[in-house]
């Protein structure tokens, strides 16, 4: 099986998993991309799940729905580092020049078969992690929470 066939198989498995759990999504089959989201107690979560044929990766990426002002970016960089240190899987990426904050989780399908359990894990774990941190990051970005308080909350 070549890379394209394998990527298409993974993409179709993702679609089946979304459908099994009645998770609403839009698909762009030509780009092997699913767009979806979830509603949390505080901020909306939107994400793309992309099957990358060349690198043989499934990539889940979620942009947090706010930008960080310039005067808060140094504190945000520290906070992202602290948050990432606490995560067992996935990570937050912070564009310090543009003030954009993302969550990212990947899984490789090179010489392996990915299935429903992994796709479900990626979706639910990502949503849980984003929901746990997005309001803390927003509070830091708006100046309602100092970085020291963020660090203390992450240590608990």
Long-range contacts (C-beta under 8 A, 24 or more apart in sequence): 3-53, 3-54, 3-56, 4-53, 6-56, 6-109, 7-32, 7-51, 7-52, 7-53, 7-56, 7-109, 8-32, 8-51, 10-51, 10-58, 10-109, 10-114, 11-51, 13-114, 13-115, 13-116, 13-119, 14-49, 14-51, 14-58, 14-119, 16-116, 17-116, 17-119, 17-120, 17-123, 18-123, 20-116, 21-120, 21-123, 23-123, 38-127, 40-127, 40-130, 40-131, 40-134, 41-131, 42-131, 42-134, 42-135, 42-138, 43-134, 43-135, 43-138, 45-127, 45-130, 45-131, 45-134, 47-103, 47-126, 49-122, 49-123, 55-108, 56-108, 56-109, 56-110, 57-106, 57-107, 57-108, 57-109, 58-106, 58-107, 58-108, 58-109, 58-114, 58-119, 58-122, 59-104, 59-105, 59-106, 60-90, 60-103, 60-104, 60-105, 60-106, 60-122, 60-123, 60-126, 61-102, 61-103, 61-104, 62-102, 62-103, 62-104, 62-126, 62-130, 63-100, 63-101, 63-102, 64-100, 64-101, 64-102, 64-103, 64-130, 64-134, 64-137, 64-138, 66-101, 66-137, 66-138, 66-141, 67-98, 67-99, 67-100, 67-141, 68-94, 68-99, 68-100, 68-101, 68-141, 69-99, 69-141, 70-99, 72-140, 72-141, 72-142, 72-143, 73-99, 75-140, 75-146, 75-147, 75-150, 76-101, 76-137, 76-140, 76-141, 78-147, 78-151, 79-136, 79-137, 79-140, 79-147, 79-150, 79-151, 80-137, 82-150, 82-151, 82-154, 83-133, 83-137, 83-154, 86-154, 87-129, 89-125, 90-125, 90-126, 90-129, 92-133, 92-137, 101-137, 101-141, 103-129, 103-130, 103-133
